[in-house]
Amino acid sequence: VESFYSGLDGVTILVTVTSLFVVIFSLSIAFNLNKTLTLISGYGQVVFCAAIITKLYLDFSVELNSPIKLLLQFSAAAVMIGTVNDLRVFADKPQTAALISSKFMTALICLLNFAGFVFEVAPNIEKSGYDYAAFSILFLFYGIASAFTLFTISIKSPSCEELAEEIADVS
């Protein structure tokens, strides 16, 4: 008897279910909801990114060392690191240097991933698949959000001395 879903379909179901955490996490940040809900949904977002990495790794329709596949996996890992540093802020244990560097890394890798989307995935969407297009666009939004966060931090701390004072206050 054949199973209702294969292993890759199981990972797809996990990606779909955990995407709800991404929505809840975004709404809880936007509307400043309960801290516990924000932390739980944030860890759900980390699981979502881990499920994306697993789905991409197990997809054998695209070469294992494909640059697009690797960029998407790096983007998901960068979003995971950025999310964990965001969660440190919500848990009242911020590390400013780690937050800034993770936001910069997330913005850089996710926006680089979108360049791969424009030049490789979009022209060959039938070959690469719609998952790669959807994940590339999703990570574009993460990259924009990280860049916006960096911009906001730079406006709030216009000088290196003030940033050093903020880091010293947190430590």
MODELLER restraints for C-alpha pairs under 7 A, 6 or more apart:
rsr = mdl.restraints
at = mdl.atoms
rsr.add(forms.Gaussian(group=physical.xy_distance, feature=features.Distance(at['CA:8:A'], at['CA:55:A']), mean=6.56, stdev=0.5))
rsr.add(forms.Gaussian(group=physical.xy_distance, feature=features.Distance(at['CA:8:A'], at['CA:58:A']), mean=6.82, stdev=0.5))
rsr.add(forms.Gaussian(group=physical.xy_distance, feature=features.Distance(at['CA:11:A'], at['CA:51:A']), mean=6.41, stdev=0.5))
rsr.add(forms.Gaussian(group=physical.xy_distance, feature=features.Distance(at['CA:11:A'], at['CA:55:A']), mean=5.94, stdev=0.5))
rsr.add(forms.Gaussian(group=physical.xy_distance, feature=features.Distance(at['CA:12:A'], at['CA:55:A']), mean=6.92, stdev=0.5))
rsr.add(forms.Gaussian(group=physical.xy_distance, feature=features.Distance(at['CA:14:A'], at['CA:51:A']), mean=6.60, stdev=0.5))
rsr.add(forms.Gaussian(group=physical.xy_distance, feature=features.Distance(at['CA:15:A'], at['CA:48:A']), mean=5.70, stdev=0.5))
rsr.add(forms.Gaussian(group=physical.xy_distance, feature=features.Distance(at['CA:15:A'], at['CA:51:A']), mean=5.64, stdev=0.5))
rsr.add(forms.Gaussian(group=physical.xy_distance, feature=features.Distance(at['CA:15:A'], at['CA:52:A']), mean=6.43, stdev=0.5))
rsr.add(forms.Gaussian(group=physical.xy_distance, feature=features.Distance(at['CA:18:A'], at['CA:44:A']), mean=6.16, stdev=0.5))
rsr.add(forms.Gaussian(group=physical.xy_distance, feature=features.Distance(at['CA:18:A'], at['CA:45:A']), mean=6.82, stdev=0.5))
rsr.add(forms.Gaussian(group=physical.xy_distance, feature=features.Distance(at['CA:18:A'], at['CA:47:A']), mean=6.96, stdev=0.5))
rsr.add(forms.Gaussian(group=physical.xy_distance, feature=features.Distance(at['CA:18:A'], at['CA:48:A']), mean=5.11, stdev=0.5))
rsr.add(forms.Gaussian(group=physical.xy_distance, feature=features.Distance(at['CA:19:A'], at['CA:48:A']), mean=6.20, stdev=0.5))
rsr.add(forms.Gaussian(group=physical.xy_distance, feature=features.Distance(at['CA:21:A'], at['CA:41:A']), mean=4.83, stdev=0.5))
rsr.add(forms.Gaussian(group=physical.xy_distance, feature=features.Distance(at['CA:21:A'], at['CA:44:A']), mean=5.17, stdev=0.5))
rsr.add(forms.Gaussian(group=physical.xy_distance, feature=features.Distance(at['CA:21:A'], at['CA:45:A']), mean=5.63, stdev=0.5))
rsr.add(forms.Gaussian(group=physical.xy_distance, feature=features.Distance(at['CA:22:A'], at['CA:41:A']), mean=6.81, stdev=0.5))
rsr.add(forms.Gaussian(group=physical.xy_distance, feature=features.Distance(at['CA:22:A'], at['CA:45:A']), mean=5.09, stdev=0.5))
rsr.add(forms.Gaussian(group=physical.xy_distance, feature=features.Distance(at['CA:24:A'], at['CA:41:A']), mean=6.11, stdev=0.5))
rsr.add(forms.Gaussian(group=physical.xy_distance, feature=features.Distance(at['CA:25:A'], at['CA:38:A']), mean=5.59, stdev=0.5))
rsr.add(forms.Gaussian(group=physical.xy_distance, feature=features.Distance(at['CA:25:A'], at['CA:41:A']), mean=4.99, stdev=0.5))
rsr.add(forms.Gaussian(group=physical.xy_distance, feature=features.Distance(at['CA:25:A'], at['CA:42:A']), mean=5.54, stdev=0.5))
rsr.add(forms.Gaussian(group=physical.xy_distance, feature=features.Distance(at['CA:28:A'], at['CA:38:A']), mean=5.62, stdev=0.5))
rsr.add(forms.Gaussian(group=physical.xy_distance, feature=features.Distance(at['CA:29:A'], at['CA:38:A']), mean=6.94, stdev=0.5))
rsr.add(forms.Gaussian(group=physical.xy_distance, feature=features.Distance(at['CA:35:A'], at['CA:90:A']), mean=6.78, stdev=0.5))
rsr.add(forms.Gaussian(group=physical.xy_distance, feature=features.Distance(at['CA:39:A'], at['CA:87:A']), mean=6.20, stdev=0.5))
rsr.add(forms.Gaussian(group=physical.xy_distance, feature=features.Distance(at['CA:42:A'], at['CA:83:A']), mean=6.74, stdev=0.5))
rsr.add(forms.Gaussian(group=physical.xy_distance, feature=features.Distance(at['CA:42:A'], at['CA:87:A']), mean=6.70, stdev=0.5))
rsr.add(forms.Gaussian(group=physical.xy_distance, feature=features.Distance(at['CA:46:A'], at['CA:80:A']), mean=5.16, stdev=0.5))
rsr.add(forms.Gaussian(group=physical.xy_distance, feature=features.Distance(at['CA:46:A'], at['CA:83:A']), mean=6.89, stdev=0.5))
rsr.add(forms.Gaussian(group=physical.xy_distance, feature=features.Distance(at['CA:49:A'], at['CA:76:A']), mean=5.26, stdev=0.5))
rsr.add(forms.Gaussian(group=physical.xy_distance, feature=features.Distance(at['CA:49:A'], at['CA:80:A']), mean=6.33, stdev=0.5))
rsr.add(forms.Gaussian(group=physical.xy_distance, feature=features.Distance(at['CA:53:A'], at['CA:73:A']), mean=5.31, stdev=0.5))
rsr.add(forms.Gaussian(group=physical.xy_distance, feature=features.Distance(at['CA:53:A'], at['CA:76:A']), mean=6.60, stdev=0.5))
rsr.add(forms.Gaussian(group=physical.xy_distance, feature=features.Distance(at['CA:56:A'], at['CA:69:A']), mean=6.59, stdev=0.5))
rsr.add(forms.Gaussian(group=physical.xy_distance, feature=features.Distance(at['CA:62:A'], at['CA:128:A']), mean=6.73, stdev=0.5))
rsr.add(forms.Gaussian(group=physical.xy_distance, feature=features.Distance(at['CA:68:A'], at['CA:116:A']), mean=6.36, stdev=0.5))
rsr.add(forms.Gaussian(group=physical.xy_distance, feature=features.Distance(at['CA:71:A'], at['CA:113:A']), mean=5.59, stdev=0.5))
rsr.add(forms.Gaussian(group=physical.xy_distance, feature=features.Distance(at['CA:72:A'], at['CA:113:A']), mean=6.52, stdev=0.5))
rsr.add(forms.Gaussian(group=physical.xy_distance, feature=features.Distance(at['CA:72:A'], at['CA:136:A']), mean=6.81, stdev=0.5))
rsr.add(forms.Gaussian(group=physical.xy_distance, feature=features.Distance(at['CA:75:A'], at['CA:106:A']), mean=6.85, stdev=0.5))
rsr.add(forms.Gaussian(group=physical.xy_distance, feature=features.Distance(at['CA:75:A'], at['CA:109:A']), mean=5.72, stdev=0.5))
rsr.add(forms.Gaussian(group=physical.xy_distance, feature=features.Distance(at['CA:75:A'], at['CA:110:A']), mean=5.28, stdev=0.5))
rsr.add(forms.Gaussian(group=physical.xy_distance, feature=features.Distance(at['CA:75:A'], at['CA:139:A']), mean=6.66, stdev=0.5))
rsr.add(forms.Gaussian(group=physical.xy_distance, feature=features.Distance(at['CA:78:A'], at['CA:105:A']), mean=6.65, stdev=0.5))
rsr.add(forms.Gaussian(group=physical.xy_distance, feature=features.Distance(at['CA:78:A'], at['CA:106:A']), mean=4.96, stdev=0.5))
rsr.add(forms.Gaussian(group=physical.xy_distance, feature=features.Distance(at['CA:79:A'], at['CA:106:A']), mean=5.90, stdev=0.5))
rsr.add(forms.Gaussian(group=physical.xy_distance, feature=features.Distance(at['CA:81:A'], at['CA:102:A']), mean=6.47, stdev=0.5))
rsr.add(forms.Gaussian(group=physical.xy_distance, feature=features.Distance(at['CA:82:A'], at['CA:102:A']), mean=5.14, stdev=0.5))
rsr.add(forms.Gaussian(group=physical.xy_distance, feature=features.Distance(at['CA:82:A'], at['CA:103:A']), mean=5.88, stdev=0.5))
rsr.add(forms.Gaussian(group=physical.xy_distance, feature=features.Distance(at['CA:82:A'], at['CA:106:A']), mean=6.62, stdev=0.5))
rsr.add(forms.Gaussian(group=physical.xy_distance, feature=features.Distance(at['CA:85:A'], at['CA:98:A']), mean=6.88, stdev=0.5))
rsr.add(forms.Gaussian(group=physical.xy_distance, feature=features.Distance(at['CA:85:A'], at['CA:99:A']), mean=5.40, stdev=0.5))
rsr.add(forms.Gaussian(group=physical.xy_distance, feature=features.Distance(at['CA:88:A'], at['CA:94:A']), mean=5.05, stdev=0.5))
rsr.add(forms.Gaussian(group=physical.xy_distance, feature=features.Distance(at['CA:94:A'], at['CA:170:A']), mean=6.99, stdev=0.5))
rsr.add(forms.Gaussian(group=physical.xy_distance, feature=features.Distance(at['CA:96:A'], at['CA:167:A']), mean=5.92, stdev=0.5))
rsr.add(forms.Gaussian(group=physical.xy_distance, feature=features.Distance(at['CA:100:A'], at['CA:150:A']), mean=6.72, stdev=0.5))
rsr.add(forms.Gaussian(group=physical.xy_distance, feature=features.Distance(at['CA:103:A'], at['CA:146:A']), mean=5.04, stdev=0.5))
rsr.add(forms.Gaussian(group=physical.xy_distance, feature=features.Distance(at['CA:103:A'], at['CA:147:A']), mean=6.96, stdev=0.5))
rsr.add(forms.Gaussian(group=physical.xy_distance, feature=features.Distance(at['CA:103:A'], at['CA:150:A']), mean=6.56, stdev=0.5))
rsr.add(forms.Gaussian(group=physical.xy_distance, feature=features.Distance(at['CA:104:A'], at['CA:146:A']), mean=6.91, stdev=0.5))
rsr.add(forms.Gaussian(group=physical.xy_distance, feature=features.Distance(at['CA:104:A'], at['CA:147:A']), mean=6.92, stdev=0.5))
rsr.add(forms.Gaussian(group=physical.xy_distance, feature=features.Distance(at['CA:104:A'], at['CA:150:A']), mean=7.00, stdev=0.5))
rsr.add(forms.Gaussian(group=physical.xy_distance, feature=features.Distance(at['CA:106:A'], at['CA:143:A']), mean=5.92, stdev=0.5))
rsr.add(forms.Gaussian(group=physical.xy_distance, feature=features.Distance(at['CA:106:A'], at['CA:146:A']), mean=6.38, stdev=0.5))
rsr.add(forms.Gaussian(group=physical.xy_distance, feature=features.Distance(at['CA:107:A'], at['CA:143:A']), mean=4.00, stdev=0.5))
rsr.add(forms.Gaussian(group=physical.xy_distance, feature=features.Distance(at['CA:107:A'], at['CA:144:A']), mean=6.49, stdev=0.5))
rsr.add(forms.Gaussian(group=physical.xy_distance, feature=features.Distance(at['CA:107:A'], at['CA:146:A']), mean=5.20, stdev=0.5))
rsr.add(forms.Gaussian(group=physical.xy_distance, feature=features.Distance(at['CA:107:A'], at['CA:147:A']), mean=5.41, stdev=0.5))
rsr.add(forms.Gaussian(group=physical.xy_distance, feature=features.Distance(at['CA:108:A'], at['CA:143:A']), mean=7.00, stdev=0.5))
rsr.add(forms.Gaussian(group=physical.xy_distance, feature=features.Distance(at['CA:110:A'], at['CA:139:A']), mean=5.45, stdev=0.5))
rsr.add(forms.Gaussian(group=physical.xy_distance, feature=features.Distance(at['CA:110:A'], at['CA:140:A']), mean=5.62, stdev=0.5))
rsr.add(forms.Gaussian(group=physical.xy_distance, feature=features.Distance(at['CA:110:A'], at['CA:142:A']), mean=6.89, stdev=0.5))
rsr.add(forms.Gaussian(group=physical.xy_distance, feature=features.Distance(at['CA:110:A'], at['CA:143:A']), mean=4.81, stdev=0.5))
rsr.add(forms.Gaussian(group=physical.xy_distance, feature=features.Distance(at['CA:111:A'], at['CA:140:A']), mean=5.85, stdev=0.5))
rsr.add(forms.Gaussian(group=physical.xy_distance, feature=features.Distance(at['CA:111:A'], at['CA:143:A']), mean=5.61, stdev=0.5))
rsr.add(forms.Gaussian(group=physical.xy_distance, feature=features.Distance(at['CA:113:A'], at['CA:136:A']), mean=6.57, stdev=0.5))
rsr.add(forms.Gaussian(group=physical.xy_distance, feature=features.Distance(at['CA:114:A'], at['CA:136:A']), mean=5.91, stdev=0.5))
rsr.add(forms.Gaussian(group=physical.xy_distance, feature=features.Distance(at['CA:114:A'], at['CA:140:A']), mean=5.90, stdev=0.5))
rsr.add(forms.Gaussian(group=physical.xy_distance, feature=features.Distance(at['CA:117:A'], at['CA:133:A']), mean=6.87, stdev=0.5))
rsr.add(forms.Gaussian(group=physical.xy_distance, feature=features.Distance(at['CA:117:A'], at['CA:136:A']), mean=6.21, stdev=0.5))
rsr.add(forms.Gaussian(group=physical.xy_distance, feature=features.Distance(at['CA:121:A'], at['CA:128:A']), mean=6.20, stdev=0.5))
rsr.add(forms.Gaussian(group=physical.xy_distance, feature=features.Distance(at['CA:121:A'], at['CA:133:A']), mean=6.42, stdev=0.5))
rsr.add(forms.Gaussian(group=physical.xy_distance, feature=features.Distance(at['CA:122:A'], at['CA:133:A']), mean=6.93, stdev=0.5))
rsr.add(forms.Gaussian(group=physical.xy_distance, feature=features.Distance(at['CA:157:A'], at['CA:163:A']), mean=5.59, stdev=0.5))
